Amino acid sequence: MKDRPDAPEACGNEDTKLRDVILPVAILIAATLLIAVTGVDLKLSKMFSLGGTWSVGYLQPWQFLYKLDRIPAFVVGLSSLGAVILGLMYQKRRHWIRPGLFLVILLALGPGLVVNAVFKEYWGRPRPREIVQFGGQKEFLHPWQTGIAHKGRSFPSGHASAAFYLSAPFFVFRRRKPRIAAWWMTGGLIFGSLMSIARITQGGHFLTDTLWAWGMIHLLAVALYYLMRLDRDATPSTPS
């Protein structure tokens, strides 16, 4: 009988978990299939391949975004590491440790390991500027098709993954400060979208490369959010 009051909350948490996973997966699959059927990957890249060059990508703000690269992500990551250190040093800041670790681990695991060290190195998808349709010598591959490891580094986009990482603080604030969480999510999605446009205009990535950059970072964030129990209070409440 003692556990009954918690049952609705537990049920709600399970519903939230399912929604956190199913919704982005559904978006990824549906969008990928739609892009493949309509040929948007090639059509969109063709808009910026002008006479065999990608001159639009050298204009502003796209060139600035390309050079900005992973700096904002590193700023968030280093700030989070600082929060972890302060939490270890000061008792009153102990509640900073888990959120800080979440952001540090996500940066290392997402844009670092999964995107750049694993998929970009071994998936083998050629970049738009490398395929025959745009003056290159390689065959166009859909995102689910693997190429030759180390010979194609288009899938997914490293720049876009680091940009979409800026939406990760949403998971830190979503329970207690939903308005701040919404600002982080919105800002991260806008910044990630702009970075995606930059890389597409430069012939560096297809639309699906940037779509999956978002998907990988978001799903990794969801997984870490629940594994690290950020959906729970930092300190369990004492029974009265």
Phi and psi restraints in degrees (value plus and minus 20) as a CYANA .aco file:
   2 LYS   PHI     -85.0   -45.0
   2 LYS   PSI     -48.6    -8.6
   3 ASP   PHI    -106.4   -66.4
   3 ASP   PSI     -28.8    11.2
   4 ARG   PHI     -81.1   -41.1
   4 ARG   PSI     -62.3   -22.3
   5 PRO   PHI     -79.8   -39.8
   5 PRO   PSI     -45.1    -5.1
   6 ASP   PHI    -105.5   -65.5
   6 ASP   PSI     -32.4     7.6
   7 ALA   PHI     -79.9   -39.9
   7 ALA   PSI     -67.8   -27.8
   8 PRO   PHI     -79.7   -39.7
   8 PRO   PSI     -59.2   -19.2
   9 GLU   PHI     -85.8   -45.8
   9 GLU   PSI     -61.9   -21.9
  10 ALA   PHI     -82.2   -42.2
  10 ALA   PSI     -62.3   -22.3
  11 CYS   PHI     -81.5   -41.5
  11 CYS   PSI     -62.2   -22.2
  12 GLY   PHI     -82.6   -42.6
  12 GLY   PSI     -58.7   -18.7
  13 ASN   PHI     -84.2   -44.2
  13 ASN   PSI     -60.6   -20.6
  14 GLU   PHI     -85.2   -45.2
  14 GLU   PSI     -59.6   -19.6
  15 ASP   PHI     -83.3   -43.3
  15 ASP   PSI     -60.8   -20.8
  16 THR   PHI     -85.2   -45.2
  16 THR   PSI     -61.0   -21.0
  17 LYS   PHI     -80.5   -40.5
  17 LYS   PSI     -67.0   -27.0
  18 LEU   PHI     -81.1   -41.1
  18 LEU   PSI     -63.8   -23.8
  19 ARG   PHI     -84.9   -44.9
  19 ARG   PSI     -59.9   -19.9
  20 ASP   PHI     -81.6   -41.6
  20 ASP   PSI     -49.2    -9.2
  21 VAL   PHI    -114.6   -74.6
  21 VAL   PSI     -68.7   -28.7
  22 ILE   PHI     -87.0   -47.0
  22 ILE   PSI     -61.7   -21.7
  23 LEU   PHI     -81.3   -41.3
  23 LEU   PSI     -72.9   -32.9
  24 PRO   PHI     -84.6   -44.6
  24 PRO   PSI     -55.4   -15.4
  25 VAL   PHI     -83.7   -43.7
  25 VAL   PSI     -62.9   -22.9
  26 ALA   PHI     -82.6   -42.6
  26 ALA   PSI     -61.6   -21.6
  27 ILE   PHI     -82.6   -42.6
  27 ILE   PSI     -64.5   -24.5
  28 LEU   PHI     -81.6   -41.6
  28 LEU   PSI     -68.2   -28.2
  29 ILE   PHI     -86.9   -46.9
  29 ILE   PSI     -67.6   -27.6
  30 ALA   PHI     -83.1   -43.1
  30 ALA   PSI     -65.6   -25.6
  31 ALA   PHI     -86.0   -46.0
  31 ALA   PSI     -60.0   -20.0
  32 THR   PHI     -83.3   -43.3
  32 THR   PSI     -64.6   -24.6
  33 LEU   PHI     -85.9   -45.9
  33 LEU   PSI     -60.9   -20.9
  34 LEU   PHI     -83.4   -43.4
  34 LEU   PSI     -63.9   -23.9
  35 ILE   PHI     -83.5   -43.5
  35 ILE   PSI     -59.7   -19.7
  36 ALA   PHI     -86.8   -46.8
  36 ALA   PSI     -64.7   -24.7
  37 VAL   PHI     -85.3   -45.3
  37 VAL   PSI     -59.5   -19.5
  38 THR   PHI    -108.3   -68.3
  38 THR   PSI     -30.5     9.5
  39 GLY   PHI      51.9    91.9
  39 GLY   PSI       4.8    44.8
  40 VAL   PHI     -84.3   -44.3
  40 VAL   PSI     -52.9   -12.9
  41 ASP   PHI     -73.2   -33.2
  41 ASP   PSI     -72.4   -32.4
  42 LEU   PHI     -92.7   -52.7
  42 LEU   PSI     -60.3   -20.3
  43 LYS   PHI     -83.7   -43.7
  43 LYS   PSI     -62.7   -22.7
  44 LEU   PHI     -87.7   -47.7
  44 LEU   PSI     -64.5   -24.5
  45 SER   PHI     -84.9   -44.9
  45 SER   PSI     -54.2   -14.2
  46 LYS   PHI     -82.1   -42.1
  46 LYS   PSI     -50.1   -10.1
  47 MET   PHI     -82.1   -42.1
  47 MET   PSI     -45.2    -5.2
  48 PHE   PHI    -130.2   -90.2
  48 PHE   PSI     -20.0    20.0
  49 SER   PHI    -114.5   -74.5
  49 SER   PSI      71.9   111.9
  50 LEU   PHI    -122.1   -82.1
  50 LEU   PSI      84.7   124.7
  51 GLY   PHI      42.9    82.9
  51 GLY   PSI      13.3    53.3
  52 GLY   PHI      63.0   103.0
  52 GLY   PSI     -17.0    23.0
  53 THR   PHI    -138.3   -98.3
  53 THR   PSI     146.8   186.8
  54 TRP   PHI    -141.5  -101.5
  54 TRP   PSI      34.1    74.1
  55 SER   PHI     -84.5   -44.5
  55 SER   PSI     -49.8    -9.8
  56 VAL   PHI     -80.3   -40.3
  56 VAL   PSI     -55.9   -15.9
  57 GLY   PHI     -86.6   -46.6
  57 GLY   PSI     -36.1     3.9
  58 TYR   PHI    -110.3   -70.3
  58 TYR   PSI     -24.0    16.0
  59 LEU   PHI    -104.8   -64.8
  59 LEU   PSI     147.8   187.8
  60 GLN   PHI    -108.8   -68.8
  60 GLN   PSI     126.7   166.7
  61 PRO   PHI    -111.8   -71.8
  61 PRO   PSI     -14.6    25.4
  62 TRP   PHI     -84.2   -44.2
  62 TRP   PSI     -59.8   -19.8
  63 GLN   PHI     -87.6   -47.6
  63 GLN   PSI     -58.6   -18.6
  64 PHE   PHI     -81.6   -41.6
  64 PHE   PSI     -63.8   -23.8
  65 LEU   PHI     -83.5   -43.5
  65 LEU   PSI     -59.6   -19.6
  66 TYR   PHI     -81.4   -41.4
  66 TYR   PSI     -63.5   -23.5
  67 LYS   PHI     -93.3   -53.3
  67 LYS   PSI     -50.4   -10.4
  68 LEU   PHI     -82.1   -42.1
  68 LEU   PSI     -58.6   -18.6
  69 ASP   PHI      32.4    72.4
  69 ASP   PSI    -142.3  -102.3
  70 ARG   PHI    -118.8   -78.8
  70 ARG   PSI     -10.4    29.6
  71 ILE   PHI     -77.5   -37.5
  71 ILE   PSI     -69.5   -29.5
  72 PRO   PHI     -78.8   -38.8
  72 PRO   PSI     -59.2   -19.2
  73 ALA   PHI     -83.8   -43.8
  73 ALA   PSI     -61.5   -21.5
  74 PHE   PHI     -85.9   -45.9
  74 PHE   PSI     -55.4   -15.4
  75 VAL   PHI     -82.6   -42.6
  75 VAL   PSI     -65.5   -25.5
  76 VAL   PHI     -84.2   -44.2
  76 VAL   PSI     -62.2   -22.2
  77 GLY   PHI     -84.8   -44.8
  77 GLY   PSI     -63.7   -23.7
  78 LEU   PHI     -88.7   -48.7
  78 LEU   PSI     -57.8   -17.8
  79 SER   PHI     -82.6   -42.6
  79 SER   PSI     -58.6   -18.6
  80 SER   PHI     -87.7   -47.7
  80 SER   PSI     -58.7   -18.7
  81 LEU   PHI     -83.2   -43.2
  81 LEU   PSI     -59.6   -19.6
  82 GLY   PHI     -81.7   -41.7
  82 GLY   PSI     -58.4   -18.4
  83 ALA   PHI     -84.4   -44.4
  83 ALA   PSI     -59.0   -19.0
  84 VAL   PHI     -83.1   -43.1
  84 VAL   PSI     -65.2   -25.2
  85 ILE   PHI     -82.3   -42.3
  85 ILE   PSI     -64.5   -24.5
  86 LEU   PHI     -83.5   -43.5
  86 LEU   PSI     -56.8   -16.8
  87 GLY   PHI     -85.4   -45.4
  87 GLY   PSI     -53.9   -13.9
  88 LEU   PHI     -94.4   -54.4
  88 LEU   PSI     -48.2    -8.2
  89 MET   PHI    -104.6   -64.6
  89 MET   PSI     -54.4   -14.4
  90 TYR   PHI    -143.7  -103.7
  90 TYR   PSI     108.4   148.4
  91 GLN   PHI     -77.9   -37.9
  91 GLN   PSI     -60.5   -20.5
  92 LYS   PHI     -88.8   -48.8
  92 LYS   PSI     -32.2     7.8
  93 ARG   PHI    -130.3   -90.3
  93 ARG   PSI      -5.3    34.7
  94 ARG   PHI     -80.6   -40.6
  94 ARG   PSI     -49.8    -9.8
  95 HIS   PHI     -90.7   -50.7
  95 HIS   PSI     -26.6    13.4
  96 TRP   PHI    -102.3   -62.3
  96 TRP   PSI     -36.7     3.3
  97 ILE   PHI     -84.4   -44.4
  97 ILE   PSI     -73.6   -33.6
  98 ARG   PHI     -83.5   -43.5
  98 ARG   PSI     -67.5   -27.5
  99 PRO   PHI     -81.1   -41.1
  99 PRO   PSI     -59.4   -19.4
 100 GLY   PHI     -83.8   -43.8
 100 GLY   PSI     -64.8   -24.8
 101 LEU   PHI     -83.0   -43.0
 101 LEU   PSI     -58.6   -18.6
 102 PHE   PHI     -75.6   -35.6
 102 PHE   PSI     -68.4   -28.4
 103 LEU   PHI     -90.5   -50.5
 103 LEU   PSI     -56.8   -16.8
 104 VAL   PHI     -87.3   -47.3
 104 VAL   PSI     -67.1   -27.1
 105 ILE   PHI     -84.5   -44.5
 105 ILE   PSI     -61.0   -21.0
 106 LEU   PHI     -82.6   -42.6
 106 LEU   PSI     -61.2   -21.2
 107 LEU   PHI     -82.2   -42.2
 107 LEU   PSI     -65.3   -25.3
 108 ALA   PHI     -89.3   -49.3
 108 ALA   PSI     -60.0   -20.0
 109 LEU   PHI     -99.0   -59.0
 109 LEU   PSI     -61.3   -21.3
 110 GLY   PHI     -99.2   -59.2
 110 GLY   PSI    -105.3   -65.3
 111 PRO   PHI     -79.3   -39.3
 111 PRO   PSI     -47.1    -7.1
 112 GLY   PHI     -99.6   -59.6
 112 GLY   PSI     -92.5   -52.5
 113 LEU   PHI    -100.1   -60.1
 113 LEU   PSI     -80.6   -40.6
 114 VAL   PHI     -83.9   -43.9
 114 VAL   PSI     -69.3   -29.3
 115 VAL   PHI     -93.5   -53.5
 115 VAL   PSI     -78.3   -38.3
 116 ASN   PHI    -104.6   -64.6
 116 ASN   PSI     -63.0   -23.0
 117 ALA   PHI    -101.3   -61.3
 117 ALA   PSI     -47.4    -7.4
 118 VAL   PHI    -124.5   -84.5
 118 VAL   PSI     -89.7   -49.7
 119 PHE   PHI     -87.2   -47.2
 119 PHE   PSI     -69.8   -29.8
 120 LYS   PHI     -81.0   -41.0
 120 LYS   PSI     -54.1   -14.1
 121 GLU   PHI     -99.6   -59.6
 121 GLU   PSI     -53.9   -13.9
 122 TYR   PHI    -135.3   -95.3
 122 TYR   PSI     -34.1     5.9
 123 TRP   PHI     -93.0   -53.0
 123 TRP   PSI     -57.5   -17.5
 124 GLY   PHI      59.0    99.0
 124 GLY   PSI       1.7    41.7
 125 ARG   PHI    -100.2   -60.2
 125 ARG   PSI     104.9   144.9
 126 PRO   PHI     -88.4   -48.4
 126 PRO   PSI     132.6   172.6
 127 ARG   PHI     -95.9   -55.9
 127 ARG   PSI     140.5   180.5
 128 PRO   PHI     -73.9   -33.9
 128 PRO   PSI     -64.1   -24.1
 129 ARG   PHI     -89.7   -49.7
 129 ARG   PSI     -27.0    13.0
 130 GLU   PHI    -119.8   -79.8
 130 GLU   PSI     -28.8    11.2
 131 ILE   PHI    -113.4   -73.4
 131 ILE   PSI     140.7   180.7
 132 VAL   PHI     -83.1   -43.1
 132 VAL   PSI     -51.3   -11.3
 133 GLN   PHI     -81.8   -41.8
 133 GLN   PSI     -43.2    -3.2
 134 PHE   PHI    -142.4  -102.4
 134 PHE   PSI      11.9    51.9
 135 GLY   PHI      70.3   110.3
 135 GLY   PSI     -15.7    24.3
 136 GLY   PHI    -113.0   -73.0
 136 GLY   PSI    -183.2  -143.2
 137 GLN   PHI    -143.4  -103.4
 137 GLN   PSI     -19.4    20.6
 138 LYS   PHI    -123.8   -83.8
 138 LYS   PSI     138.9   178.9
 139 GLU   PHI    -104.1   -64.1
 139 GLU   PSI     120.7   160.7
 140 PHE   PHI     -88.2   -48.2
 140 PHE   PSI     114.6   154.6
 141 LEU   PHI    -144.0  -104.0
 141 LEU   PSI     120.6   160.6
 142 HIS   PHI     -93.0   -53.0
 142 HIS   PSI     142.8   182.8
 143 PRO   PHI     -81.9   -41.9
 143 PRO   PSI     -44.5    -4.5
 144 TRP   PHI    -107.2   -67.2
 144 TRP   PSI     -23.7    16.3
 145 GLN   PHI    -116.6   -76.6
 145 GLN   PSI     110.5   150.5
 146 THR   PHI    -112.2   -72.2
 146 THR   PSI     125.0   165.0
 147 GLY   PHI    -128.2   -88.2
 147 GLY   PSI    -166.4  -126.4
 148 ILE   PHI    -112.7   -72.7
 148 ILE   PSI     105.8   145.8
 149 ALA   PHI     -75.9   -35.9
 149 ALA   PSI     118.9   158.9
 150 HIS   PHI      51.4    91.4
 150 HIS   PSI     -20.5    19.5
 151 LYS   PHI    -128.9   -88.9
 151 LYS   PSI     -20.8    19.2
 152 GLY   PHI    -175.0  -135.0
 152 GLY   PSI     101.1   141.1
 153 ARG   PHI    -141.9  -101.9
 153 ARG   PSI      17.8    57.8
 154 SER   PHI    -106.6   -66.6
 154 SER   PSI     -52.0   -12.0
 155 PHE   PHI    -128.0   -88.0
 155 PHE   PSI     104.7   144.7
 156 PRO   PHI    -107.6   -67.6
 156 PRO   PSI    -190.3  -150.3
 157 SER   PHI    -103.7   -63.7
 157 SER   PSI     102.7   142.7
 158 GLY   PHI     -88.7   -48.7
 158 GLY   PSI     -62.9   -22.9
 159 HIS   PHI     -79.9   -39.9
 159 HIS   PSI     -66.5   -26.5
 160 ALA   PHI     -86.3   -46.3
 160 ALA   PSI     -57.8   -17.8
 161 SER   PHI     -83.6   -43.6
 161 SER   PSI     -60.7   -20.7
 162 ALA   PHI     -87.6   -47.6
 162 ALA   PSI     -53.8   -13.8
 163 ALA   PHI     -91.2   -51.2
 163 ALA   PSI     -64.3   -24.3
 164 PHE   PHI     -87.1   -47.1
 164 PHE   PSI     -41.9    -1.9
 165 TYR   PHI     -78.0   -38.0
 165 TYR   PSI     -45.5    -5.5
 166 LEU   PHI     -86.5   -46.5
 166 LEU   PSI     -30.9     9.1
 167 SER   PHI    -105.2   -65.2
 167 SER   PSI     -27.4    12.6
 168 ALA   PHI     -80.9   -40.9
 168 ALA   PSI     -55.2   -15.2
 169 PRO   PHI     -78.8   -38.8
 169 PRO   PSI     -34.2     5.8
 170 PHE   PHI     -71.9   -31.9
 170 PHE   PSI     -61.3   -21.3
 171 PHE   PHI     -92.5   -52.5
 171 PHE   PSI     -43.7    -3.7
 172 VAL   PHI     -92.9   -52.9
 172 VAL   PSI     -58.4   -18.4
 173 PHE   PHI    -121.0   -81.0
 173 PHE   PSI     -27.5    12.5
 174 ARG   PHI     -80.2   -40.2
 174 ARG   PSI     -51.9   -11.9
 175 ARG   PHI    -102.0   -62.0
 175 ARG   PSI     -63.4   -23.4
 176 ARG   PHI    -122.6   -82.6
 176 ARG   PSI     -46.6    -6.6
 177 LYS   PHI    -155.3  -115.3
 177 LYS   PSI      51.4    91.4
 178 PRO   PHI     -80.6   -40.6
 178 PRO   PSI     -50.5   -10.5
 179 ARG   PHI     -88.7   -48.7
 179 ARG   PSI     -63.9   -23.9
 180 ILE   PHI     -84.5   -44.5
 180 ILE   PSI     -59.6   -19.6
 181 ALA   PHI     -79.1   -39.1
 181 ALA   PSI     -62.8   -22.8
 182 ALA   PHI     -83.7   -43.7
 182 ALA   PSI     -57.4   -17.4
 183 TRP   PHI     -85.2   -45.2
 183 TRP   PSI     -61.4   -21.4
 184 TRP   PHI     -83.5   -43.5
 184 TRP   PSI     -65.0   -25.0
 185 MET   PHI     -82.5   -42.5
 185 MET   PSI     -66.9   -26.9
 186 THR   PHI     -82.4   -42.4
 186 THR   PSI     -67.7   -27.7
 187 GLY   PHI     -82.2   -42.2
 187 GLY   PSI     -61.8   -21.8
 188 GLY   PHI     -84.9   -44.9
 188 GLY   PSI     -60.4   -20.4
 189 LEU   PHI     -87.9   -47.9
 189 LEU   PSI     -59.0   -19.0
 190 ILE   PHI     -86.3   -46.3
 190 ILE   PSI     -67.5   -27.5
 191 PHE   PHI     -83.3   -43.3
 191 PHE   PSI     -62.4   -22.4
 192 GLY   PHI     -83.3   -43.3
 192 GLY   PSI     -58.7   -18.7
 193 SER   PHI     -86.7   -46.7
 193 SER   PSI     -61.9   -21.9
 194 LEU   PHI     -83.8   -43.8
 194 LEU   PSI     -62.3   -22.3
 195 MET   PHI     -84.1   -44.1
 195 MET   PSI     -56.5   -16.5
 196 SER   PHI     -83.1   -43.1
 196 SER   PSI     -64.3   -24.3
 197 ILE   PHI     -80.8   -40.8
 197 ILE   PSI     -62.4   -22.4
 198 ALA   PHI     -77.3   -37.3
 198 ALA   PSI     -67.6   -27.6
 199 ARG   PHI     -89.7   -49.7
 199 ARG   PSI     -51.6   -11.6
 200 ILE   PHI     -89.7   -49.7
 200 ILE   PSI     -62.3   -22.3
 201 THR   PHI     -86.0   -46.0
 201 THR   PSI     -43.1    -3.1
 202 GLN   PHI    -111.8   -71.8
 202 GLN   PSI     -18.8    21.2
 203 GLY   PHI      52.6    92.6
 203 GLY   PSI      -2.3    37.7
 204 GLY   PHI    -108.7   -68.7
 204 GLY   PSI     -45.1    -5.1
 205 HIS   PHI    -172.3  -132.3
 205 HIS   PSI     135.2   175.2
 206 PHE   PHI    -108.2   -68.2
 206 PHE   PSI     146.7   186.7
 207 LEU   PHI     -78.5   -38.5
 207 LEU   PSI     -60.9   -20.9
 208 THR   PHI     -88.2   -48.2
 208 THR   PSI     -45.8    -5.8
 209 ASP   PHI     -83.8   -43.8
 209 ASP   PSI     -59.6   -19.6
 210 THR   PHI     -98.4   -58.4
 210 THR   PSI     -54.2   -14.2
 211 LEU   PHI     -79.9   -39.9
 211 LEU   PSI     -66.3   -26.3
 212 TRP   PHI     -95.4   -55.4
 212 TRP   PSI     -42.6    -2.6
 213 ALA   PHI     -82.5   -42.5
 213 ALA   PSI     -65.3   -25.3
 214 TRP   PHI     -81.6   -41.6
 214 TRP   PSI     -67.7   -27.7
 215 GLY   PHI     -80.4   -40.4
 215 GLY   PSI     -63.8   -23.8
 216 MET   PHI     -84.2   -44.2
 216 MET   PSI     -65.0   -25.0
 217 ILE   PHI     -86.0   -46.0
 217 ILE   PSI     -62.7   -22.7
 218 HIS   PHI     -85.9   -45.9
 218 HIS   PSI     -65.1   -25.1
 219 LEU   PHI     -88.8   -48.8
 219 LEU   PSI     -55.8   -15.8
 220 LEU   PHI     -84.9   -44.9
 220 LEU   PSI     -59.0   -19.0
 221 ALA   PHI     -83.2   -43.2
 221 ALA   PSI     -62.8   -22.8
 222 VAL   PHI     -81.0   -41.0
 222 VAL   PSI     -65.9   -25.9
 223 ALA   PHI     -81.4   -41.4
 223 ALA   PSI     -66.5   -26.5
 224 LEU   PHI     -86.1   -46.1
 224 LEU   PSI     -56.6   -16.6
 225 TYR   PHI     -75.9   -35.9
 225 TYR   PSI     -63.8   -23.8
 226 TYR   PHI    -104.3   -64.3
 226 TYR   PSI     -55.6   -15.6
 227 LEU   PHI     -83.4   -43.4
 227 LEU   PSI     -57.4   -17.4
 228 MET   PHI    -110.0   -70.0
 228 MET   PSI     -16.4    23.6
 229 ARG   PHI      38.1    78.1
 229 ARG   PSI      19.8    59.8
 230 LEU   PHI     -92.0   -52.0
 230 LEU   PSI     -32.3     7.7
 231 ASP   PHI    -101.3   -61.3
 231 ASP   PSI     -18.1    21.9
 232 ARG   PHI    -137.4   -97.4
 232 ARG   PSI     144.0   184.0
 233 ASP   PHI     -83.7   -43.7
 233 ASP   PSI     125.9   165.9
 234 ALA   PHI     -82.9   -42.9
 234 ALA   PSI     -56.2   -16.2
 235 THR   PHI    -145.5  -105.5
 235 THR   PSI     104.1   144.1
 236 PRO   PHI     -81.8   -41.8
 236 PRO   PSI     123.6   163.6
 237 SER   PHI     -93.7   -53.7
 237 SER   PSI     127.8   167.8
 238 THR   PHI    -106.6   -66.6
 238 THR   PSI     109.9   149.9
 239 PRO   PHI     -81.4   -41.4
 239 PRO   PSI     121.4   161.4
